[in-house]
Amino acid sequence: MSGIAIASGSTSGMPTTTPDPSVTEFKDVLPAPPTPARVFPRNDTLAIFAEIYDNVAKPHRVDITTTILADDGHEVKKAEDERKSDELHGRGGGYGYSTQIPLTGLTPGTYVLRVAARHTLGTGDPVSRDVAFTVR
């Protein structure tokens, strides 16, 4: 799994580098340029993009779970998705995964955004990436 790119409405006006017009990777999957900001207002929505790599040859599914964890570790938001290996047409590669999670209902504090992926052919642990952020 690659890192996690995050965009939000509150950061869409922040200065950023001018993207190369020949590179469309984020503009096609996020509503605004990715941001390094990690402090967001409670009325914001996080738009998330990650690449999940899958090189398993047998037909299977990949379960993708996005969670927001409070600083004490309990889950406060969750989104689930699934990809089928036939989307790759028999080739190894990966899936672009994007979702949006509203921060409404979260109290000010520190949280962890976790994106985890696991293929359904075994009992192995999921692969995950975490990003800490703050809601003000």
C-alpha positions in Angstrom: 0.0 0.0 0.0 1.2 3.5 -0.8 1.0 6.4 1.6 -2.3 8.2 2.1 -3.1 11.4 0.3 -5.6 13.7 2.1 -7.6 16.7 0.8 -10.3 18.7 2.5 -12.5 21.7 1.9 -10.8 23.7 4.6 -7.4 23.3 2.9 -8.4 23.7 -0.7 -7.4 27.3 -0.7 -3.9 26.7 0.8 -0.9 27.5 -1.4 0.5 24.4 -3.2 2.9 23.8 -6.0 1.6 24.2 -9.5 0.9 20.6 -10.7 2.4 19.4 -14.0 -0.6 19.5 -16.4 0.6 16.1 -17.9 0.2 14.5 -14.4 -3.5 13.9 -13.5 -3.1 11.4 -10.8 -4.6 13.4 -7.9 -7.0 15.7 -9.8 -8.9 12.6 -11.0 -9.4 11.1 -7.5 -9.4 14.0 -5.0 -11.7 17.1 -5.0 -8.7 19.4 -4.2 -4.9 19.1 -4.2 -3.5 16.9 -1.4 -2.5 18.8 1.7 0.2 18.3 4.3 -2.2 19.9 6.8 -3.1 17.7 9.7 -5.5 20.1 11.6 -9.1 20.3 10.4 -12.3 21.9 11.7 -15.1 19.7 12.9 -17.4 20.7 10.0 -14.8 19.5 7.4 -14.8 16.3 5.3 -11.5 14.4 4.6 -11.1 13.1 1.1 -8.7 10.2 1.1 -6.8 8.4 -1.7 -4.4 5.4 -1.4 -3.0 2.9 -3.8 -3.4 -0.7 -2.8 -1.1 -3.2 -4.5 -2.2 -6.7 -5.2 0.0 -9.4 -6.8 -1.9 -12.5 -5.8 -2.6 -14.7 -8.9 -5.7 -16.6 -7.8 -9.2 -15.0 -8.0 -10.0 -13.3 -4.7 -11.3 -10.1 -3.1 -9.5 -7.3 -1.3 -11.3 -5.9 1.7 -10.5 -2.2 2.4 -11.4 -0.6 5.7 -10.9 3.1 6.6 -11.3 4.0 10.2 -10.9 7.0 12.4 -9.6 6.1 15.9 -9.8 8.4 18.9 -6.6 8.9 20.9 -7.7 6.2 23.3 -7.9 3.7 20.4 -11.6 3.3 20.0 -13.2 3.4 16.6 -15.3 6.5 16.0 -15.9 6.3 12.2 -15.6 3.5 9.7 -16.0 3.0 5.9 -15.6 -0.3 4.1 -15.1 -1.3 0.5 -14.2 -4.3 -1.6 -12.3 -4.8 -4.8 -12.3 -8.0 -6.9 -9.1 -9.3 -8.4 -10.7 -9.6 -11.9 -10.7 -5.7 -12.0 -6.9 -6.2 -12.7 -7.7 -8.4 -15.7 -5.2 -11.1 -14.7 -2.3 -8.6 -14.3 -0.6 -7.8 -11.0 -0.9 -4.2 -10.0 -3.1 -2.2 -7.7 -6.3 -0.5 -7.0 -6.8 3.2 -6.6 -9.0 3.6 -3.5 -10.7 6.9 -2.5 -13.4 7.7 0.0 -14.7 10.7 1.9 -15.2 10.8 5.7 -17.0 13.7 7.3 -15.6 14.9 10.6 -19.0 16.0 12.0 -19.7 14.5 15.4 -16.1 14.4 16.4 -15.0 16.4 19.4 -11.9 18.5 19.3 -8.8 16.3 19.8 -6.2 14.0 18.3 -7.3 11.1 16.0 -5.7 8.5 13.7 -6.9 7.9 10.2 -6.2 4.2 9.3 -6.6 2.6 5.8 -6.2 -1.2 5.9 -6.4 -3.8 3.1 -6.5 -7.5 3.3 -6.9 -10.1 0.6 -9.5 -12.8 1.3 -7.3 -15.9 0.5 -5.7 -16.3 3.9 -5.5 -15.4 7.5 -2.7 -12.9 7.2 -2.8 -9.5 8.9 -4.0 -6.6 6.9 -1.5 -4.0 5.5 -2.3 -0.6 6.8 -1.1 3.0 6.9 -1.9 5.5 9.7 -2.0 9.3 9.7 -2.4 11.3 12.9 -4.5 14.4 12.7 -6.2 16.9 14.9 -9.8 18.2 14.9 -10.2 21.7 16.3 
